[in-house]
Amino acid sequence: MSLSGSLSMIQDESKARLLAAVIFGSTLLLGTGPGYCMDAPEDVEKVNLARRFAIEMAIRKNIDLKVETRYTAMAETDAARSRGIYDPILNVSSTGGISYVPGDPFFLTKNMNSSIGLTQYLPIGGSVAVSTQTGFTTAETEFIGSSSTDWQSSVGISLSQPLLKNSGKETMELGINLSANSLQDSLERFRSVHIDTVFAVISAYNHLYSLRKTLESRVAASNSAQSFLDEISKRAKPGPLQRMEIANAEYAIVQRRRDLVEAERSVRDQESSLRYLIGMDFKSEIIPIDAPVRIEPQETYDQALKAALEFRPDLKQLRTALKNSELQERVARHQSLPDLSLTGSGGFSGTGSNFSGSFRKLGDQPSRFWSAGMFFNAPLGNTAAENDYRRSKIRTEQVKDQIKALVWRIQNEIEADLRALISARLQIQMADKSQQFATQRLEEYRKNNRLGTSTVQDVLNAENDLTSARNAHLDATESFAFYVARLWKDMGVLLDREGVQIDTLHSGKITANGN
């Protein structure tokens, strides 16, 4: 699989350096994201990665896509191979022998015959052959001067054409048509795997972005609890209330550090998943720099359904399977007919006492010959052919039912996607309000704490609520982006929306992000 263009397609030089570092495993240090506080091994690179670069890397380096490309290449080879039935066939033969006949007088014959010809199969199911042959027969006895040699050469053409069974272009080119349909099926599968991979990359990228933001909030919460503990410890006149405040702060530190450890593990796990998807074969900290998009799909249900029925690769695959089944059904019906064939041949011949003489006679005074005939063959009962036809009819009906079931499922998926988008949109709106109110609430508690009218525990609880509100907002935003991508995936247009183009005429040609 080749990706058209190169790093020169990227106009911004810094982005080109980023992509080069990510793809080729450069040791270039690219920096870290804001608020990054995790301890990491010193030899692990930190890579700021844009979402479009993540998609482009997956197109270039994802191992599952490389595997799928091999299937498409094999399908292309099979399609080319199937047209080999129209390659002319060269026929060359030579035979010779001796025959002894005992008796009085003793009798011996020698013969030799050689031929060369070309056979060509015709689209209508028959074949035509042209050939030339030459040979001699020598007869000898024990009497001196009683031997003779006769040479005969000929040029001719022969034709064989079935009239019922095995006749017609559809029957003759069944393998060609099936291979062409299989290639189309493979291309749609190739496109489907790309859609699934791009969807997985988008989802993994957005989830890693959310996890890193969650990690940053966990770090901030842990630092805040530590600041409270330091501040309380510096206060004079320790008493029961101060000891309770210290205990509350210490407990909060332990809880928040536990949450921090879990958040770090989640980030590392998600980095591993994303590295596999984008084919990054060296260890690195991936820092997503693009927030989940909040693009509002403009399609109505009818528009989305129309696009899905037109572009969905799995539906196209089933329609291709239906074409195969209907073709095989027609051919199977035709193959249940009796075998009736017409044959004919004709040409010119010449005889002489030697090789050159026979060919001179063939040119000067040739003899003519021709023959014609018919062949008929009908199996009594015809059980095998008739049941092959019945089976092909059942298969056709089965594929039609599969298409109906898939269309129904597509309708349900589009409806579910649109409902999920409505829900995610409302969740974002509520999360926005919740985060706003939680921020205001925390500020009030901090003011009151400085005035002595609220406790440290009140402030810690307010911080916990703000952290939960921020995480809920991240989850809602990620969910909205997920359902937008899933809607486009279910419509079959995700690659187009992400700027990935697959040339269905040349499976090796793929462009990403419009380049």
N, C-alpha and C positions, 0 to 999 in steps of 0.2 A: 504494500500500500504506500503510495506517495502522496505527500501533501504539497499542492502547488504553491509556488512561492518559497521564500526563505526568510531568514531574519531581516533581510533588507526591506521586506514588506512593512516592517514596523517603523513608523516615522520618528517616534520619540526615541532618542538614543539611549536614554536611561532605561526605558522599557525593553529595548533590544538587549542591553546588558543583563537585565533581569532574566529575560527569557533564555538567553545563552547560559547563564549561570545555572538556572533550574534544569534545563534540558540536558546539558552536557556535563553536569556535576562539577562546575567550577568551584573553587574554594573562595570566591569573592564574597566578602562580608557585605550583606545588603541591608543591614539594620534591623531594628525591631519595631513592633507596633507601640503605640502609646500605652502607658500604664503597665507595661510588661514587667512583672516582678518575679517570675519563676526562676529558680536556680536550674541551670542546665549544664550538661557537660561542655567543657570549653571547646572541644573539637566538633561540636554540632553547629552547623550553619543555621542562620536565622534568615528566612526568606519572606519578604513581603510579596504576596502573590495576588494579582488581580483575578477576578472570576473569569474573564475572557481568556486569559493566559492558561488558567486551569483547564478550561474546555479545549483549548488548542493543544495543550500537552497531551490530554487524553486521546485526541484524534491522532496525534503523532505516535504515542508510545504505549497506549493501553494494550496489554498483552492479549486480552480477550478479543479485541478488535483485530489484532494481527492474525489470530487463529481463524476468525471468521473470514478474513480476506482470502485465506487459502481455499476455503470452500468455494468462494465465488470464482477464484482463478480456475479451480478444477471444473466448475460448471461451464466456464467459458471454453475450456479445453474440450469438454464433452460435446458442446454445441458445434465446435469446429470439426471434431472427429466425426460427428454424425453425417456431415456432408461428404464424407469419403465414399459413400455409396455411388456417387457419380464420377469417381475417378476411373479413367479407362484402365482396363485390365489387359496386360500383355501376356499372350499365351505362346510359349515356345515348346516344341516337343520333337523328339527324334526317336524312332524305333527301328530295329533291324533284327533279322533272324535267318536261320538256315533250317531247311527241312530235307530229311533223307527219306527216300522211298526205296526200300530193298526190293530186289527182283531181277529179272533178266529182260531188258538191260537195267543196270543200276541208274537211279534217277535222283537228282539233287536240285533244290531250288534255294536261291538267296533273295532276300528282299530287304529294302530299307525305305523308310518314309520319314520325311521331316516337314514340319509346318511352323509357321509364325503368323500370329494374328492379334487383333485388338477386339475386345468386347466392351460395349458401352451399355449401361442400364439406362432405360428411358423413364421419364417422370410418369408415364401412363402405366408403368408396371412391367413392361416387356424389356427385351434386350435385343441389340443388333450387334452382329459380329462380322468382321471382314478378315479374311485369311488367305494365305497363299501356301501351297504345299507342293513338294516334289519328292519323287522316289523312283525306285527301279525294282524290277523283278528279273532274276537271272535263272534260267533253267539249263541244267547240264545233264548229259548222259555219259556212259562210258565210251561211246563212239566218238572218235576224233572229229571235230568240226561240227558237232551237233548241239553246241550251246548257243543260247540267244539271250540278249539283254534288252529289255524294254523300259524306257524312262517315260514317266508321265508327270506333268506339272499342271497346276490349276490355280485359278484366282476366283474367289467366290464371296458371296455375302449371304448371311442367314439372319432370319428374324424369328423371334418367339414372342407371342403376345397373349397373356391370359385375357379372357373375355368376361369371366364372372369372378370367381375367387381370385384374390391377389391382383386384381386390376384396379386402375385408377390412381390418381395422384395422392389422395389422402392415405391410401394403404401403402403406397411406395414410400412416401415421405413421413410415415408415422414416427420413426425414430428422430428425424430432423425436427419435426414439430414438437415432440415431447421434450427434446433437448433444449429447444428454444424456450419453451415454457418453463422448464426447470431452471434455466439461466435467469429468466425473469423472476421466478420464485426466489432464487438465491439472492438476486439484487434487492428484492424487497425485504428478505430476511437480513441482509447486510445493512439496509437502512434501518430496520427495526432494532437491531443490536446497537447501532449508533445512537438511536433515539434513547434507548434504555440507558446506555452509558452516559450520554450527556445529562439525562435526568438525574442519574445517580451522582454525577459530579456536582451538579448544581445543588442537590440536596445535601451532599456531604460538605460542600464548601460553606453553604449557609449555616449548617449545624455547627461546624467548627467555629465560624464567626461568632455565633451565639454562645458557644461554650467558652470561648476566650473572653467575651464580654462578661459572662458570668464569673469567670475566674478573676477578672479585674475587680468586680464588685466584692467577691469573697476576700481578696487581698485588702481592699479598702476597709471592709468591715472588721477584719482582724486587726489592722493597724489602728482603727478607731477605738476598739476595745482596749488595746494596749495603751493608747493615749489616755483613756479614762483611768486606767489603773495607775499610770504614772502620776497623773494629776491628783488623784485621791491620796496616793501614798505620800505626796509632798505636803498635804494639809496638816496643820498643827492640831494639838489637842485630840489625839485619837480617842474614840469612844465607841459605844455599841453601834451607833448609826454608821460611823465611818467603817468599822469592821464589816458590817453588812454590805456596804457599798463596794468594799474591796472584794468580798466574796462573790458578789454579783458580777463584777468586772472580770475576775479570774475565771469564773464559770463561763462567761461569754467568750473569753479568749479560747478556752479549750474547745467549746462547741464550734466556734468559727474556724479554728485551725483544722478541726476534723472535716468541716465542710470544704475547706481549702484543699486538703489532701485529696478528697474525692473529686473536686473540680479539676485538679491537676491530672489525675488519672484519666478522667473523661476526655480532656484535651489530648493527651498522648494517644489514647485509643483512636480518637477520631482522626488525628494526624496520620496514623498508620493506615487507616481505611482510605483516606484521600490520597496518600502517596501511592497506594496500589492502583487506584482508579486512574491517576494521571501518569503512571509509569515512572515515578521518581525513584530511581534505584540507588539513592544515597540518603543517609540519615540527615534530617534537617528539621528545624522548627518552622512550620508553615504558619504564616501570619496573614490571614485574609484581610485585605484592605477595602473590600467592597461590602457594604451592608446589603442584606437581602432586599431585592428590589420590591417596590410597592407599585408596580405598573398595574393599572386597572384594565383588565381585558374589556374590549369594546363589543365583543360578539354577543348576540342574543342566543337563546337556546336553539332556534331554528338555524341560525348561521353556523353555530358550532357543530350541530349535528350534520349539516350539509357538508362542511369541511371534513368531518370525521369519515363520512361515508365515501368521500372522494379520495382522501389521502392516507387513511389508516393502512400501514403495511400489512398487518395480519389479515385485513379484509381483502386487500389486493392478492395476497397469497391464496386465499380460499377461492377467489374468482379465477385465478390461474389454474388452481386444482380442478375447478368446474370445467374449464375449457379442456383440460386433459381428459377428464372423465367423459365428457360429451364426445370428444374425438375418438377415444377408445371404444365408446359404445357404438358409434357409426362404423368404425372399422370392424369390430366384432360381429356386427350384423352382416356386414359385407362378406366376412370370412366364413359365415355359415352357409354360403351359397355353394353349389357344386363347382368343381374345378373343370373349366372348359378353356382350352388353349388352342391357339392357331399357330402353326409353324410353317415356315417356308424358307427355301434356299435356292440359289441359282448362281451361275458363273460360267467361266470359260476354262477349257482344258486343251492341252496339246501333248502329243506323244512323239518320241524319237528314239534313236538308238543310243543317244547320250544325253547328258544333262543340258548342254547348250542347244542341242537339236530340239529338245522338248519345249524349251522356252521360245525358240524361233518359230516353231509351229504354233505356239500359243499366241504369238504376235501376228503371224501371217495368215494362217488358216485355222483358227481355233474351233474346237468343238464346243457346243453349248449343252448345258444341263440345267435342270431345275426340278424342284420337288415341292409339294405342299401337303399339309395334313392337319388333322385336328385331333385333340386329345381330350377325353372326357373321363372324369373320376368323381364319383359321388359315394361317400361312405353311407351305408345303410344305417338309419337311425340318427346319425350325425349328433350324437349325444354330447361329445366334448365341445364342439363349436357352439351348439345351442345354449349350453350352460355357461360358456364363457360370455355369451351375449347377455344372458339373464344377470349374471354377476355384474357386468359392466353397467347395466341399467340400475341395479340396486346401489352401486357405488355412486352413480350420478345423483340419485335421489338423496343419498346420505350427505353428499357435499352440499346440495341445495338446502337441506335442513341445517347443516352446520352454518351456512351463511345466514339463514334466518335467525338462528340462535345468537350469532355474533352481532348482528344488527341490533337485536333486542338488548344484548348486553352493552353495546355501545351507547344506546339511548339511555340506559340506566346510569352508565358511567358519566355521561355528560351532565345529566340531571344532578347526580351526586356531587360532581365537581362544582357546579354552579351554586348548589346549596351550601357546600363547604366554604366557598368564597364569600357568600353572604355572611355566614357565621364568623369567618375569620375577620372580615371587615368590621363587624360589630365588636369582636373581641379586641381589636386594635383600638377602636374608639374608647371602649371601657378601660383598657389598659392605659391609654393616654391620660384619662381622667384620674384613674387610681394612682398613677405615678405622680401626677401633679398634686393631688391632695396629700399623698404620703410625704412628699417633699415639704409642703407647707406645714404639715403636722410635726415633722421632725424639727423644723426650725423653731416652732413654738415651744416644743419640749426642751430644746437646748437653751432657749432664752429663760424659760422657767427654772431650769436647772442652775443656770448662773445666778438667778435671783433666789434660789433656795426653795422654790415652791414645787419642784418635781425632783424625783430621785434619779440616780444613774440607771436603775432598772427601767424606768419609764423611757429614758432616752434610748437605751439598748433595744427595748421593744419597738420603739418607733423606727430605729435603724433597720431592725429585722423586717419590719413591715415595708419599708422603702426598698430594701433589697429584694424582697418577694415581688413587689410591684414592678421593679425594673426587670427582673427575670421573667415575669408574666408578660411584660411588654415585648421582650426579646422573643419569647415563645410565640406570641401572637403574630409578630412581624415575620418570623421564620415560617409559621404555618401559612400565612397569607401567600408568601413567595412560593412555598411548596405547592399550594393548591393552584396557583397561577401556572406553574411549570407542569403540574399534572394535567390541567385542562388542555394545555397546548400539546402535551404528550398524547392524551386521549384523542385529540383532534388530528394527530399525525403531522402537526406543523411545528413541532418544537425545534427541529434543526433549522428551519427557515427563520424562526424568530431569533435564534442564536447566531445566525449568519453562517451556518454550516451547509454547504452545497455538495450533493453527491451526484455525479454525472452517471445516469443510469445506462448510458451507452458505453461508457468506459469506466468500469468499476474501480480502477486504480486511481481515478481522478477525484480528489476531495479538496475542497477549499474551506477554510475556516475564517469566520468573522469577516466575510466578504472579500478576503485577500486571495 
